[in-house]
């Protein structure tokens, strides 16, 4: 058993309701369970993965403690989260894409 956290973005009420019935909703789209068994965690992920096929422009990220993995945690992702998850020196970190700089026309000055 380990702490499990799921963060959602733009998911349907069906997914939100299911997650809220299984875990504590800490804030909009953020769910936590301090002692979720492996079997329950896998079942929750299976249901969310199946239902995710009907979602549009959504994402789901699940993390849990896993001493065998870099940084001591495992990560599963559905959809496109607003950040990229990258392993760096044995840790999983997030990387945000650089925003395109607004180009100005020098003749407008």
Secondary structure, DSSP 8 states (H G I E B T S, - for coil): -EEEEEEEES--HHHHHHHHHHSEEEETTEEEEEEE-HHHHHHHHHHHHHHHTT-SS-EEEEEEE-TTSGGGEEEEEEE--SSEEEEETTEEEEE----------GGG-
